[in-house]
């Protein structure tokens, strides 16, 4: 890619390519893939030094909403029974 961008013989003016080294934490490059793996494990402690504070706050909120949604979907059998008992009975029409 660098060759095509910087070759002066191409009809378009050359483009200077500047590669920026990844940020590192404990001698390892920080990658979004690693952050996603840790997020899947709900490991916010390990994520904290890898991302900016605002990103960490966003991920904390994301996990909290995810937990609340999961809790709402996993109602106990008693709660489901009570909910069904409060529904009006259906009436069938016969010809």
Buried (B, 14 or more C-beta within 10 A) or exposed (E): EEEEEEEEEEEEEEEEEEEEEEEEEEEEEBEEEBBEEBBEEEEBEBBBEBBEEEEBEEBEEEEEEEEEEEEEEEEEEEEEEEEEEEEEEEEEEEE
